[in-house]
Amino acid sequence: MVHAFIMVKTAAGKSEGLLAEIAALESVSDAHIVAGNYDIIAEVDAPEVYDVLQTVSSKLQGLSGITDTKTYIAMG
């Protein structure tokens, strides 16, 4: 199992609406609005690294209002 943290930047005023959409994605185990350089942090659990990348590139980045993402794979 691969555990990853996805940092998400959103367009102005879009964070709250996107939070629910992100949390509803199949591989997302948790998501929070945060203060700092990014607007939302999502936790993803998937069988393989490829599945994490698929979730980010095909599903998450396809949501309207997301301007940037950064993926961090947990090492332990």
Biopython code that builds the backbone (N, CA, C, O; Angstrom):
import numpy as np
from Bio.PDB.StructureBuilder import StructureBuilder

atoms = [
    (1, "MET", "N", (0.854, -1.181, 0.000)),
    (1, "MET", "CA", (0.000, 0.000, 0.000)),
    (1, "MET", "C", (0.895, 1.239, 0.000)),
    (1, "MET", "O", (1.888, 1.295, 0.726)),
    (2, "VAL", "N", (0.544, 2.212, -0.805)),
    (2, "VAL", "CA", (1.276, 3.471, -0.907)),
    (2, "VAL", "C", (0.433, 4.574, -0.286)),
    (2, "VAL", "O", (-0.752, 4.714, -0.590)),
    (3, "HIS", "N", (1.059, 5.356, 0.588)),
    (3, "HIS", "CA", (0.381, 6.484, 1.233)),
    (3, "HIS", "C", (1.046, 7.748, 0.726)),
    (3, "HIS", "O", (2.272, 7.856, 0.751)),
    (4, "ALA", "N", (0.250, 8.712, 0.263)),
    (4, "ALA", "CA", (0.799, 9.944, -0.293)),
    (4, "ALA", "C", (0.024, 11.151, 0.203)),
    (4, "ALA", "O", (-1.150, 11.060, 0.559)),
    (5, "PHE", "N", (0.709, 12.277, 0.217)),
    (5, "PHE", "CA", (0.106, 13.562, 0.555)),
    (5, "PHE", "C", (0.131, 14.423, -0.700)),
    (5, "PHE", "O", (1.184, 14.600, -1.314)),
    (6, "ILE", "N", (-1.015, 14.954, -1.079)),
    (6, "ILE", "CA", (-1.127, 15.789, -2.266)),
    (6, "ILE", "C", (-1.423, 17.217, -1.820)),
    (6, "ILE", "O", (-2.451, 17.484, -1.198)),
    (7, "MET", "N", (-0.513, 18.126, -2.144)),
    (7, "MET", "CA", (-0.707, 19.538, -1.860)),
    (7, "MET", "C", (-1.422, 20.145, -3.060)),
    (7, "MET", "O", (-1.008, 19.948, -4.202)),
    (8, "VAL", "N", (-2.488, 20.878, -2.800)),
    (8, "VAL", "CA", (-3.341, 21.387, -3.875)),
    (8, "VAL", "C", (-3.483, 22.902, -3.761)),
    (8, "VAL", "O", (-3.848, 23.417, -2.704)),
    (9, "LYS", "N", (-3.195, 23.612, -4.845)),
    (9, "LYS", "CA", (-3.484, 25.049, -4.924)),
    (9, "LYS", "C", (-4.772, 25.208, -5.712)),
    (9, "LYS", "O", (-4.995, 24.526, -6.712)),
    (10, "THR", "N", (-5.620, 26.122, -5.245)),
    (10, "THR", "CA", (-6.896, 26.343, -5.914)),
    (10, "THR", "C", (-7.019, 27.809, -6.344)),
    (10, "THR", "O", (-6.311, 28.681, -5.840)),
    (11, "ALA", "N", (-7.914, 28.051, -7.266)),
    (11, "ALA", "CA", (-8.237, 29.419, -7.656)),
    (11, "ALA", "C", (-8.901, 30.106, -6.464)),
    (11, "ALA", "O", (-9.462, 29.443, -5.592)),
    (12, "ALA", "N", (-8.837, 31.418, -6.432)),
    (12, "ALA", "CA", (-9.402, 32.192, -5.326)),
    (12, "ALA", "C", (-10.872, 31.853, -5.106)),
    (12, "ALA", "O", (-11.674, 31.848, -6.040)),
    (13, "GLY", "N", (-11.205, 31.570, -3.849)),
    (13, "GLY", "CA", (-12.593, 31.302, -3.476)),
    (13, "GLY", "C", (-13.097, 29.909, -3.806)),
    (13, "GLY", "O", (-14.287, 29.643, -3.640)),
    (14, "LYS", "N", (-12.234, 29.006, -4.269)),
    (14, "LYS", "CA", (-12.676, 27.671, -4.706)),
    (14, "LYS", "C", (-12.395, 26.557, -3.695)),
    (14, "LYS", "O", (-12.884, 25.441, -3.866)),
    (15, "SER", "N", (-11.627, 26.836, -2.660)),
    (15, "SER", "CA", (-11.181, 25.773, -1.750)),
    (15, "SER", "C", (-12.309, 24.991, -1.105)),
    (15, "SER", "O", (-12.285, 23.760, -1.105)),
    (16, "GLU", "N", (-13.293, 25.680, -0.557)),
    (16, "GLU", "CA", (-14.370, 24.986, 0.161)),
    (16, "GLU", "C", (-15.160, 24.061, -0.752)),
    (16, "GLU", "O", (-15.463, 22.930, -0.372)),
    (17, "GLY", "N", (-15.497, 24.525, -1.950)),
    (17, "GLY", "CA", (-16.233, 23.685, -2.890)),
    (17, "GLY", "C", (-15.415, 22.501, -3.366)),
    (17, "GLY", "O", (-15.947, 21.403, -3.529)),
    (18, "LEU", "N", (-14.122, 22.714, -3.591)),
    (18, "LEU", "CA", (-13.266, 21.635, -4.060)),
    (18, "LEU", "C", (-12.968, 20.612, -2.981)),
    (18, "LEU", "O", (-12.724, 19.445, -3.288)),
    (19, "LEU", "N", (-12.984, 21.023, -1.733)),
    (19, "LEU", "CA", (-12.698, 20.093, -0.641)),
    (19, "LEU", "C", (-13.625, 18.885, -0.692)),
    (19, "LEU", "O", (-13.161, 17.750, -0.577)),
    (20, "ALA", "N", (-14.902, 19.103, -0.859)),
    (20, "ALA", "CA", (-15.865, 18.001, -0.914)),
    (20, "ALA", "C", (-15.628, 17.122, -2.141)),
    (20, "ALA", "O", (-15.726, 15.898, -2.051)),
    (21, "GLU", "N", (-15.320, 17.728, -3.277)),
    (21, "GLU", "CA", (-15.061, 16.958, -4.498)),
    (21, "GLU", "C", (-13.814, 16.096, -4.349)),
    (21, "GLU", "O", (-13.799, 14.936, -4.759)),
    (22, "ILE", "N", (-12.770, 16.669, -3.762)),
    (22, "ILE", "CA", (-11.530, 15.924, -3.558)),
    (22, "ILE", "C", (-11.750, 14.781, -2.575)),
    (22, "ILE", "O", (-11.313, 13.657, -2.823)),
    (23, "ALA", "N", (-12.417, 15.056, -1.472)),
    (23, "ALA", "CA", (-12.667, 14.030, -0.453)),
    (23, "ALA", "C", (-13.494, 12.871, -0.997)),
    (23, "ALA", "O", (-13.396, 11.750, -0.497)),
    (24, "ALA", "N", (-14.305, 13.132, -2.013)),
    (24, "ALA", "CA", (-15.158, 12.088, -2.588)),
    (24, "ALA", "C", (-14.426, 11.183, -3.576)),
    (24, "ALA", "O", (-14.970, 10.154, -3.978)),
    (25, "LEU", "N", (-13.214, 11.540, -3.973)),
    (25, "LEU", "CA", (-12.467, 10.690, -4.901)),
    (25, "LEU", "C", (-12.131, 9.361, -4.237)),
    (25, "LEU", "O", (-11.845, 9.314, -3.041)),
    (26, "GLU", "N", (-12.166, 8.300, -5.000)),
    (26, "GLU", "CA", (-12.061, 6.942, -4.468)),
    (26, "GLU", "C", (-10.811, 6.691, -3.614)),
    (26, "GLU", "O", (-10.920, 6.091, -2.545)),
    (27, "SER", "N", (-9.655, 7.125, -4.048)),
    (27, "SER", "CA", (-8.409, 6.833, -3.329)),
    (27, "SER", "C", (-8.110, 7.811, -2.205)),
    (27, "SER", "O", (-7.191, 7.577, -1.420)),
    (28, "VAL", "N", (-8.860, 8.897, -2.109)),
    (28, "VAL", "CA", (-8.588, 9.910, -1.087)),
    (28, "VAL", "C", (-9.154, 9.446, 0.250)),
    (28, "VAL", "O", (-10.351, 9.191, 0.384)),
    (29, "SER", "N", (-8.255, 9.343, 1.243)),
    (29, "SER", "CA", (-8.693, 8.895, 2.569)),
    (29, "SER", "C", (-9.049, 10.059, 3.482)),
    (29, "SER", "O", (-9.825, 9.896, 4.424)),
    (30, "ASP", "N", (-8.473, 11.258, 3.204)),
    (30, "ASP", "CA", (-8.762, 12.430, 4.024)),
    (30, "ASP", "C", (-8.336, 13.680, 3.259)),
    (30, "ASP", "O", (-7.462, 13.610, 2.395)),
    (31, "ALA", "N", (-8.938, 14.806, 3.568)),
    (31, "ALA", "CA", (-8.580, 16.073, 2.921)),
    (31, "ALA", "C", (-8.915, 17.221, 3.866)),
    (31, "ALA", "O", (-9.918, 17.186, 4.578)),
    (32, "HIS", "N", (-8.054, 18.244, 3.858)),
    (32, "HIS", "CA", (-8.221, 19.381, 4.761)),
    (32, "HIS", "C", (-7.857, 20.679, 4.057)),
    (32, "HIS", "O", (-6.927, 20.716, 3.252)),
    (33, "ILE", "N", (-8.588, 21.739, 4.361)),
    (33, "ILE", "CA", (-8.176, 23.082, 3.961)),
    (33, "ILE", "C", (-7.101, 23.519, 4.948)),
    (33, "ILE", "O", (-7.250, 23.345, 6.158)),
    (34, "VAL", "N", (-6.010, 24.092, 4.421)),
    (34, "VAL", "CA", (-4.894, 24.499, 5.262)),
    (34, "VAL", "C", (-4.458, 25.927, 4.924)),
    (34, "VAL", "O", (-4.797, 26.456, 3.865)),
    (35, "ALA", "N", (-3.712, 26.533, 5.825)),
    (35, "ALA", "CA", (-3.111, 27.843, 5.576)),
    (35, "ALA", "C", (-1.670, 27.625, 5.154)),
    (35, "ALA", "O", (-0.996, 26.731, 5.666)),
    (36, "GLY", "N", (-1.198, 28.438, 4.224)),
    (36, "GLY", "CA", (0.188, 28.308, 3.780)),
    (36, "GLY", "C", (0.290, 28.418, 2.271)),
    (36, "GLY", "O", (-0.555, 29.039, 1.626)),
    (37, "ASN", "N", (1.327, 27.813, 1.710)),
    (37, "ASN", "CA", (1.554, 27.889, 0.267)),
    (37, "ASN", "C", (0.515, 27.128, -0.548)),
    (37, "ASN", "O", (0.296, 27.442, -1.718)),
    (38, "TYR", "N", (-0.117, 26.146, 0.048)),
    (38, "TYR", "CA", (-1.164, 25.375, -0.625)),
    (38, "TYR", "C", (-2.478, 25.577, 0.115)),
    (38, "TYR", "O", (-2.491, 26.014, 1.266)),
    (39, "ASP", "N", (-3.573, 25.258, -0.546)),
    (39, "ASP", "CA", (-4.905, 25.503, 0.015)),
    (39, "ASP", "C", (-5.544, 24.262, 0.621)),
    (39, "ASP", "O", (-6.308, 24.349, 1.582)),
    (40, "ILE", "N", (-5.222, 23.105, 0.049)),
    (40, "ILE", "CA", (-5.799, 21.832, 0.502)),
    (40, "ILE", "C", (-4.687, 20.785, 0.550)),
    (40, "ILE", "O", (-3.820, 20.752, -0.323)),
    (41, "ILE", "N", (-4.717, 19.936, 1.571)),
    (41, "ILE", "CA", (-3.860, 18.753, 1.607)),
    (41, "ILE", "C", (-4.779, 17.541, 1.587)),
    (41, "ILE", "O", (-5.685, 17.414, 2.411)),
    (42, "ALA", "N", (-4.528, 16.654, 0.630)),
    (42, "ALA", "CA", (-5.301, 15.417, 0.516)),
    (42, "ALA", "C", (-4.382, 14.231, 0.791)),
    (42, "ALA", "O", (-3.228, 14.218, 0.363)),
    (43, "GLU", "N", (-4.898, 13.239, 1.504)),
    (43, "GLU", "CA", (-4.158, 12.006, 1.732)),
    (43, "GLU", "C", (-4.737, 10.938, 0.814)),
    (43, "GLU", "O", (-5.952, 10.756, 0.726)),
    (44, "VAL", "N", (-3.838, 10.240, 0.135)),
    (44, "VAL", "CA", (-4.244, 9.210, -0.815)),
    (44, "VAL", "C", (-3.639, 7.880, -0.397)),
    (44, "VAL", "O", (-2.450, 7.801, -0.087)),
    (45, "ASP", "N", (-4.456, 6.840, -0.389)),
    (45, "ASP", "CA", (-3.993, 5.469, -0.168)),
    (45, "ASP", "C", (-4.306, 4.673, -1.414)),
    (45, "ASP", "O", (-5.446, 4.647, -1.878)),
    (46, "ALA", "N", (-3.279, 4.017, -1.961)),
    (46, "ALA", "CA", (-3.460, 3.264, -3.197)),
    (46, "ALA", "C", (-2.538, 2.048, -3.182)),
    (46, "ALA", "O", (-1.536, 2.034, -2.467)),
    (47, "PRO", "N", (-2.875, 1.030, -3.968)),
    (47, "PRO", "CA", (-2.049, -0.187, -3.978)),
    (47, "PRO", "C", (-0.628, 0.039, -4.495)),
    (47, "PRO", "O", (0.316, -0.558, -3.977)),
    (48, "GLU", "N", (-0.464, 0.885, -5.500)),
    (48, "GLU", "CA", (0.840, 1.105, -6.132)),
    (48, "GLU", "C", (1.050, 2.599, -6.389)),
    (48, "GLU", "O", (0.092, 3.372, -6.407)),
    (49, "VAL", "N", (2.308, 3.000, -6.587)),
    (49, "VAL", "CA", (2.627, 4.392, -6.900)),
    (49, "VAL", "C", (1.882, 4.831, -8.160)),
    (49, "VAL", "O", (1.390, 5.957, -8.237)),
    (50, "TYR", "N", (1.803, 3.938, -9.145)),
    (50, "TYR", "CA", (1.088, 4.259, -10.382)),
    (50, "TYR", "C", (-0.350, 4.695, -10.091)),
    (50, "TYR", "O", (-0.864, 5.612, -10.731)),
    (51, "ASP", "N", (-0.991, 4.042, -9.133)),
    (51, "ASP", "CA", (-2.379, 4.373, -8.796)),
    (51, "ASP", "C", (-2.487, 5.763, -8.167)),
    (51, "ASP", "O", (-3.467, 6.472, -8.391)),
    (52, "VAL", "N", (-1.486, 6.149, -7.384)),
    (52, "VAL", "CA", (-1.450, 7.507, -6.824)),
    (52, "VAL", "C", (-1.345, 8.516, -7.962)),
    (52, "VAL", "O", (-2.093, 9.493, -8.009)),
    (53, "LEU", "N", (-0.408, 8.272, -8.882)),
    (53, "LEU", "CA", (-0.219, 9.184, -10.009)),
    (53, "LEU", "C", (-1.468, 9.260, -10.876)),
    (53, "LEU", "O", (-1.811, 10.331, -11.377)),
    (54, "GLN", "N", (-2.143, 8.144, -11.056)),
    (54, "GLN", "CA", (-3.384, 8.109, -11.840)),
    (54, "GLN", "C", (-4.462, 8.958, -11.166)),
    (54, "GLN", "O", (-5.173, 9.708, -11.835)),
    (55, "THR", "N", (-4.580, 8.841, -9.852)),
    (55, "THR", "CA", (-5.561, 9.638, -9.119)),
    (55, "THR", "C", (-5.276, 11.128, -9.280)),
    (55, "THR", "O", (-6.190, 11.922, -9.505)),
    (56, "VAL", "N", (-4.011, 11.498, -9.163)),
    (56, "VAL", "CA", (-3.647, 12.916, -9.245)),
    (56, "VAL", "C", (-3.817, 13.444, -10.663)),
    (56, "VAL", "O", (-4.469, 14.468, -10.867)),
    (57, "SER", "N", (-3.241, 12.760, -11.642)),
    (57, "SER", "CA", (-3.233, 13.303, -13.008)),
    (57, "SER", "C", (-4.574, 13.175, -13.716)),
    (57, "SER", "O", (-4.943, 14.063, -14.484)),
    (58, "SER", "N", (-5.301, 12.110, -13.482)),
    (58, "SER", "CA", (-6.552, 11.900, -14.214)),
    (58, "SER", "C", (-7.788, 12.428, -13.498)),
    (58, "SER", "O", (-8.738, 12.871, -14.143)),
    (59, "LYS", "N", (-7.779, 12.383, -12.193)),
    (59, "LYS", "CA", (-8.989, 12.757, -11.452)),
    (59, "LYS", "C", (-8.848, 14.114, -10.772)),
    (59, "LYS", "O", (-9.644, 15.020, -11.016)),
    (60, "LEU", "N", (-7.844, 14.252, -9.930)),
    (60, "LEU", "CA", (-7.723, 15.471, -9.131)),
    (60, "LEU", "C", (-7.422, 16.690, -10.001)),
    (60, "LEU", "O", (-8.089, 17.717, -9.872)),
    (61, "GLN", "N", (-6.440, 16.592, -10.874)),
    (61, "GLN", "CA", (-6.079, 17.741, -11.703)),
    (61, "GLN", "C", (-7.150, 18.087, -12.730)),
    (61, "GLN", "O", (-7.110, 19.164, -13.324)),
    (62, "GLY", "N", (-8.091, 17.201, -12.941)),
    (62, "GLY", "CA", (-9.190, 17.465, -13.862)),
    (62, "GLY", "C", (-10.319, 18.279, -13.249)),
    (62, "GLY", "O", (-11.220, 18.720, -13.961)),
    (63, "LEU", "N", (-10.282, 18.481, -11.947)),
    (63, "LEU", "CA", (-11.333, 19.249, -11.287)),
    (63, "LEU", "C", (-11.161, 20.742, -11.580)),
    (63, "LEU", "O", (-10.055, 21.274, -11.494)),
    (64, "SER", "N", (-12.245, 21.397, -11.921)),
    (64, "SER", "CA", (-12.210, 22.823, -12.229)),
    (64, "SER", "C", (-11.875, 23.629, -10.981)),
    (64, "SER", "O", (-12.506, 23.458, -9.938)),
    (65, "GLY", "N", (-10.877, 24.509, -11.089)),
    (65, "GLY", "CA", (-10.491, 25.353, -9.974)),
    (65, "GLY", "C", (-9.163, 24.966, -9.354)),
    (65, "GLY", "O", (-8.626, 25.714, -8.537)),
    (66, "ILE", "N", (-8.618, 23.805, -9.725)),
    (66, "ILE", "CA", (-7.307, 23.409, -9.226)),
    (66, "ILE", "C", (-6.250, 23.991, -10.155)),
    (66, "ILE", "O", (-6.290, 23.783, -11.368)),
    (67, "THR", "N", (-5.302, 24.723, -9.571)),
    (67, "THR", "CA", (-4.281, 25.388, -10.387)),
    (67, "THR", "C", (-2.917, 24.703, -10.322)),
    (67, "THR", "O", (-2.104, 24.872, -11.231)),
    (68, "ASP", "N", (-2.647, 23.925, -9.254)),
    (68, "ASP", "CA", (-1.353, 23.270, -9.122)),
    (68, "ASP", "C", (-1.455, 22.170, -8.079)),
    (68, "ASP", "O", (-2.252, 22.258, -7.145)),
    (69, "THR", "N", (-0.639, 21.129, -8.247)),
    (69, "THR", "CA", (-0.541, 20.078, -7.237)),
    (69, "THR", "C", (0.918, 19.703, -7.054)),
    (69, "THR", "O", (1.745, 19.899, -7.944)),
    (70, "LYS", "N", (1.217, 19.160, -5.885)),
    (70, "LYS", "CA", (2.539, 18.612, -5.597)),
    (70, "LYS", "C", (2.299, 17.346, -4.793)),
    (70, "LYS", "O", (1.547, 17.357, -3.818)),
    (71, "THR", "N", (2.937, 16.254, -5.199)),
    (71, "THR", "CA", (2.717, 14.952, -4.587)),
    (71, "THR", "C", (3.938, 14.536, -3.763)),
    (71, "THR", "O", (5.076, 14.605, -4.227)),
    (72, "TYR", "N", (3.673, 14.107, -2.543)),
    (72, "TYR", "CA", (4.709, 13.581, -1.665)),
    (72, "TYR", "C", (4.329, 12.166, -1.265)),
    (72, "TYR", "O", (3.261, 11.943, -0.696)),
    (73, "ILE", "N", (5.206, 11.204, -1.563)),
    (73, "ILE", "CA", (4.980, 9.808, -1.199)),
    (73, "ILE", "C", (5.580, 9.576, 0.184)),
    (73, "ILE", "O", (6.745, 9.899, 0.417)),
    (74, "ALA", "N", (4.790, 9.016, 1.104)),
    (74, "ALA", "CA", (5.275, 8.707, 2.451)),
    (74, "ALA", "C", (6.255, 7.535, 2.371)),
    (74, "ALA", "O", (6.009, 6.555, 1.667)),
    (75, "MET", "N", (7.362, 7.646, 3.094)),
    (75, "MET", "CA", (8.407, 6.630, 3.033)),
    (75, "MET", "C", (8.321, 5.630, 4.188)),
    (75, "MET", "O", (9.054, 4.641, 4.200)),
    (76, "GLY", "N", (7.458, 5.867, 5.133)),
    (76, "GLY", "CA", (7.412, 4.918, 6.237)),
    (76, "GLY", "C", (6.217, 5.156, 7.112)),
    (76, "GLY", "O", (6.020, 4.443, 8.095)),
]
sb = StructureBuilder()
sb.init_structure("model")
sb.init_model(0)
sb.init_chain("A")
sb.init_seg("    ")
for serial, (resi, resn, name, xyz) in enumerate(atoms, 1):
    if name == "N":
        sb.init_residue(resn, " ", resi, " ")
    sb.init_atom(name, np.array(xyz, "f"), 0.0, 1.0, " ", f" {name:<3s}", serial, name[0])
structure = sb.get_structure()
